[in-house]
Amino acid sequence: MRAYRFDALNSLDDLVLHDEPTPQPQRGEVLVKIDAVSLNFRDLAVVLGRYVGPADAGLIPCSDAAGEIVAVGESVSGLKVGDRVISAFHPRWFGGRIPMTAARDAYGSGSDGWLAEYKVVSQEAVVRLPDGLSFEEGCTLPCAAVTAWTALSGAAPIRAGQSVLTLGTGGVSIFAVQLAKALGATVIGTTSGPAKAERLAALGADHVVNYNEVAEWGRHVRRQLTGGEGVDCVVEVGGPATVNQSIHAVRPGGEVVLIGFLSEENPGIDYFHLKNSRATVRSIGVGDRPALEDLVRAVNRTGIRPVIDQVFPFEDARAAFERLKSAAHVGKIVIKV
């Protein structure tokens, strides 16, 4: 089979296509013929030295995939040859506390990922792909959609009539817009220009703020768009350069959900600013298998269609990474295997 590996972690030039033996499933495992893979910022961060966790060179990248089961090992139950499936971001997190092995299990940074023609995994490491979605759409769900779902469904889940602030037009943010609207929330989005603002509005965002024009967008959201109250939830994907504005935007008792690390600037957090916000700050790492199952049910019930920016052929995988690096995308970038 063909498989891409980052032979080193210096630049995108290190993405190399290899010919390797096709793996065979053992007891409790399934062999998946991979049809589509989607990219997340972490896939780029690993090779650019910006990943927040440990990362090894020589691994197959990418955590998110969809494909068809073509062989099963002994004692596999509930799955069969021909089933369409998607990967679970955390292959061994089945509920409760996140396993201590999560970093070593992580696809593309601690273990081989999915940017290949075939992959063998435990039967618990995949779930069925919703019937109404294509492979290209399904492969966008495991990381970005589950992360958005987890952000909106914590200890104080978003309810109809509440408000959500999303940042930018990447995969997590776009799914957060779609899911929050499906829950009946008011959605405020930030972005960098009018074209992306139009896309956000078309997806249901009630207000869009251009952060290049409104530097103090957090205060603007609170004072001008929420009547001085602030939003109930901020889906914070920007990281250190945006979190202070997110704290300005959130209401007392609201929640800032820490997800991403897109920004490289790190001005630091003012403790008294955070303390006086009276908000909850929650850091999440995608979600467990039950969260993926819940998300799949929600997508099935609501009819949400993942937003795909562009689909690249397998042979042009590096171009897909370059597109991600440009930050010009809206939604998810997919590689067709």
N, C-alpha and C positions, 0 to 999 in steps of 0.2 A: 504494500500500500504506500501511498504518498503521505508524508507528514511534514509539516513545517516545525522547525525548532529555532529558538534563539540561541545560536551556538555560543554567543557571548552577550554581555549586557552593556554595550557601548552605544549603539545606534541602531536604526532600522536596517542598516546594511547587514546586521548580524542575523536577520531572518533568512534561514536557508531551508530549501526543500530537500528532503531526504527520501530515499526508497528504503522501506523497512518491512519486515515480515508482518503479515496480518495476524493479530492476536486471536486466540481462541478462548471461549468462555470456560471457566471451571465451575465447580459446584456453587450454586447460588448467584451466578453471574450471567450477564447477557452481552451479546455482541451487537453493537449498534452500527449500522451503515449511516454515516453522517451525511446529511443533506444540506444543512445550512448552519452557519456559525455567526454570532453577532459579537461586536466589539464593545468593550467598556473602557473607560479611561484607565482603569487599573492595568489593563493589558499593555497600554502605552507607557504608563508610569513605571512598570517593571523594567523595561528595557532602557528607559531614560534616567534611571536612578532616582526616581521620585516616589517610589512606592513606600508606604508607611510601615510595611512589614518586611520580614526577611524574604529574599528572592534568590533562587539558584539559576545559574546559566545552564544551557543545554536542554531545557524543557520545551515541550510542545505548549504553545500559549493558548489562551482563551478558555473561559469557564462556561460559556453559554452556547448550547447547540440543540438542534432538533434532527431527528433521523428515524430510521425504521429498524426494528429488531430483526436480525437475519439469522440468529442462532441463540440457543439458550443452553446453559449448563444443567447439571442435575439439580433437583430440588427447587427449581424456580417455579413459583406459583403466582398466579395473578397476572402474568405477562406471557406473551407467546410470540412466535415468529409472525411478522406482519404488523405488529402493533407500532403505531407512531408515538414517539416519546420525546420528551425534552429533559435536559439535564437539571439536576438540583445543584445550586451553587455550592452548598456545603454538603458533600456526599455522606457525611456521618453525623449530621446534626438532626436528630429526630424529635427534638422538643426539649424543654427545660433549659438548663444552662448550656451555653455554647461549649463544645468539647475543648479540652486543653490541646487536642491534636489539630485544631482547626487550621492553624498556620501551615502545618506540614501537609495537611490534606488539600490545601487550596490549589485549584487548578492554575497552572501557568506560573506559579511562584514557588510552590512547595512540591507539586506533583505534576505529571504530564496532563495537559489540557486537551482540547477538542479540535484543534485546527489540523485535522487529519481525515483520511477517508473512512477509517473504522476505529472504534474504541470499545474495549471491554470494561464494564463497570459492574458493581454489585447491583442486584435487582432493586435495592432500596435507593439507589442513586439517580433514578429516573422516575418521571411520572408521565402519564398519558397526555399527549398533545390534544387540546380541544379540537373537536371534529370540524368546527367552522373556520379554523385557522390553517394557513399554509405553513410549510416548514419554515419559510423565511420569516413569517410573522411569529411563529411559535418560538423560534430561537432567541427572540428579543426578551422573553419573559423572565428567565431564571434569576438574573441579577437586577436589572433596572426596574422591572415591574414589581418584583417582590420587595425591593428596597422602598419604592414608593408606597406600596401597600403597608409595609411595616411602619413607615413614618406616620401614616394616617390612622393606624389602628393599634396604638399603644394602650397604656393604662387608661388614658382619656381619649378614646377614639373620636374622630371627627364625625359630627352629626349634621343633619340638615339645618341650614341657617347659620352655621359657623363659617369662619373665614380661614383661608389657607394662602400663604405666600410661597411662590415657587421662584427659583432663580435660574434664568437662562433657558436654553432650548435643547439641552442634552436629553438622553434617554430617561433618566430618573425624573427630571422635571416635567417632561411631556407626559409621562405616565401619571405623575402626581396631579397634573391638570385634569386629565381624563377621569381618574378615579375620584378626585375630590368633587368634580361636577356630578358624577354618577351618584355620589353620596348626598348631593343637595347643598354643597357648600358654595360660598362665594370665593372665587379664585382671583388672586392678584398675581401677575407674573412680571418679572423683570427681564429685559433683554437689551441688545446693543443697537438695534436699528429698526426702521419701519417695516422692512420685509419680514423679519422674524416676528415683529409685533403683530402683523396681520395673521401670521400662522397661529400664534397663540390665541388671538381673538377667534379665529375660525374653529379652534378646538374647544372653545367655551370660556376662555379667560374673560372675566368681567371687567378687569382693568389691567392695563399694561403700562409699565414704567420703563422708560429708556434710561438706563443707568449712566450712559454717556452724557446725557443732558441734565439729569438730576443726580448730582453727586451724593447728596444726603437723602438717598431714596428710602432709607429706613424711616426717618422722621417724616418724609412725605407720605409714606404709606399710612403711618399712624395718624398724622394730623389731617391730611387731605382726603384720604380714601376710606378711613374707618372712624371718622368723627372723633378722633382723639383717643379711641379705645385701644387700638392695636389689633393684630390678627391673632387667631387662636393657635395657629401652627405655622411655623416656618420650616420648609423643607430645604435645609441648608447644605447645598452641594459645593459652594464656592471655597469654603475653608477659612484660613486665617485672615485673608484680606477682606472678607465679607461678613464675618460673624458679628462684628460690632454693629453694623447696620441692621443685621437681623435682630439683634437684641433691642435696638431702637424700635423696630417694627412690631415686636410681639407684645401682647397685652399682659398685664399682671395675671399670673396664674396660667398663662399660655405656655406653649412648648416650642423650643428651638431644637429640631432634630438634626444632629450632626451626622453628615453622610460623606461628603466629598472633600477633596483636597486639590481642587483645580488650580487654585492660586498659588503662586510661589512667594509672594510677599507675606511677611509675618509681623505685623505691627504690634501684636500682643493684645491681650484682653485686659481691660480695666476691671479689676476685681469689684470695685464699688459700683461701676456701671452694671455689671452682671448681678451683684447682690441686690441693688435697688430696683432691678427690673422685675423682681419677684416672679420670674419665669422658671420653668423647669428646662434643663438642658439634658437631652438624652442622646447618647452616642449609639448608633446601630451598625451592625455588620450584615447587611442584606436581610436574612431571615432563615428560619429552619424549614424542614420539609413540610410541616403542617401549614406554614405561611404560603408556601408555593401552591399547595393543594387548595387553600382558601382563595388565593389569587386566581387560579385557573377557574374555579367555580364562579368567581365574580366576573371574570371576562366572558365566560359562557353566558351568564345571566344578563349582563348589561349590553352585550354586543359590542364592547370596546374593540376597536381595531388598532393594533400597534402602528405607530407612525415610523415608516422606514425612509430614511434620507436617500440611500443609494445601495444597490446590490452590486457587488464586485465578483467576477469569476475567481475561482480558486487560484488560477495562475497569476492573478493580479492582487494577491493578498497584501503585498507591501503597499500598493496604492490605496487599499482600504485603510491601512494604518496611517498613511500620509493624510488622507481625508480627515480622519479623527484628530490628528495632530493640528490640522488647520483651524479647528474649532468653528468651521463654517457650517457644520451640519445642523439639521433640525430633526430630532428623533434618533433612530438607531441606524448604524452602518452594518451591513450584512455581507458575508462572504458565502457565495453559493459553491458548495463542494462538488 
